[in-house]
Amino acid sequence: MSVLIKPIITEKMTSDSELYNRYGFIVNPNANKLQIKEAVESTYGVSVNKVRTMNYGPSRKTRYTKTGVQHGKSNAYKKAIIDVAEGDIIDYYSNL
């Protein structure tokens, strides 16, 4: 089971990482906080102080078209916000 799926690289998360040493990741919905902490520490070599998780449900949309009513939804996902120790940084672009 791969715990970390992808990092969140948005303007808000970039400013959080610069100001507060917080980084965001999309994680496996079945992973708990201890598994997320171990995965981040082993992958990026930093010490994690705190892990906060959020479950996002699918957003459902309905469209009215010529052929009838079309229903759709996006995928559900889990997001984790990681607080790393003072002085540690995570560089996403180091191994490109």
Secondary structure as UniProt FT lines:
FT   STRAND          4..7
FT   HELIX           11..20
FT   STRAND          22..27
FT   TURN            29..30
FT   HELIX           33..44
FT   STRAND          48..56
FT   STRAND          60..65
FT   TURN            66..67
FT   STRAND          68..73
FT   STRAND          77..84
FT   TURN            86..87
FT   TURN            92..95
//
